Amino acid sequence: MQRPDQRPEQRPNQLPVWQNDPWRGARAKAESTFSTFRNGTRGLLLPLFTWPLLFDVVVEVVRGNTRGLVAAGLGILLPILAVRTLRRGRRGDTRRAAMLVAAATGIVAGMGAGTGVPIALLLAAGAWLGTRLMYDGAQVEVDPPAPPVPPPPPGPLDEARIRLARISAEPRMAGIAQAMDAVLDDLDARPDRLPLARRFLAVHLDGLDRIAQRLSAGAQPPASLPQLLTDMQTAADDLRAKLRAEESVALDIQVKVLADRLRQEGYA
């Protein structure tokens, strides 16, 4: 027989009595729903505190009081900006919104009601504190998203590569396409030589691109086209040979200059 002061035996994998709450799931769902509703309506109550200023705007317009009209307008506008700031949800937005509400309160009290600077500052401080107490911690504030990384600038031969890809799609122009691709590879390796070949690339790629478009559209190639493509391929090979010859000449000059300097310094 179990004694009155003896606790009931707990079975394995059985929750304690204080955790066996059938309403726990319902309460958690209700809390989650309330939290979602609260985050969705965050800050919307702030403009409700300014509704008397709507009547004051009419009164100040009738009275022709510019100072009071400006104060009432700022008293309405600044809380609306505070709501926009709060609902953005970025880090520090609650602090910024509180400053906007404090500024609106101080302006309305000082300029509109003429309470004097000390009272206006006191009311502004109270508005700031009330906004912070109302909204601090109500929503997790996050850092603003990082600006998007700008795309890399186009390379000097990117447009030429695009044109060459269109030319290569035409099977009848495979030979000249390979020759032009070799020219571009050489220029990629030595981009300082690009000014020497810029006009060559512009003329040849523009012409070949137009021919490839006509051929892909179903045009019948003339009898002179194969010879033209052969001549252009020869010109591409000659350009590569010229660029490599200039590289050889530049290397020869560097070797001679280095040899002369070594002799002058007494190392050779």
Secondary structure, DSSP 8 states (H G I E B T S, - for coil): ---TTS-----TT---TTT--TTHHHHHHHHHHHHHHHHHTTTTTGGGGGHHHHHHHHHHHHHT-HHHHHHHHHHHHHHHHHHHHHHH-BTTHHHHHHHHHHHHHHHIIIIIS---HHHHHHHHHHHHHHHHHHHTTSS--B-------------TTHHHHHHHHHHHTSGGGHHHHHHHHHHHHHHHH-GGGHHHHHHHHHHHHHHHHHHHHHHHTT----TTHHHHHHHHHHHHHHHHHHHHHHHHHHHHHHHHHHHHHHHHHT--
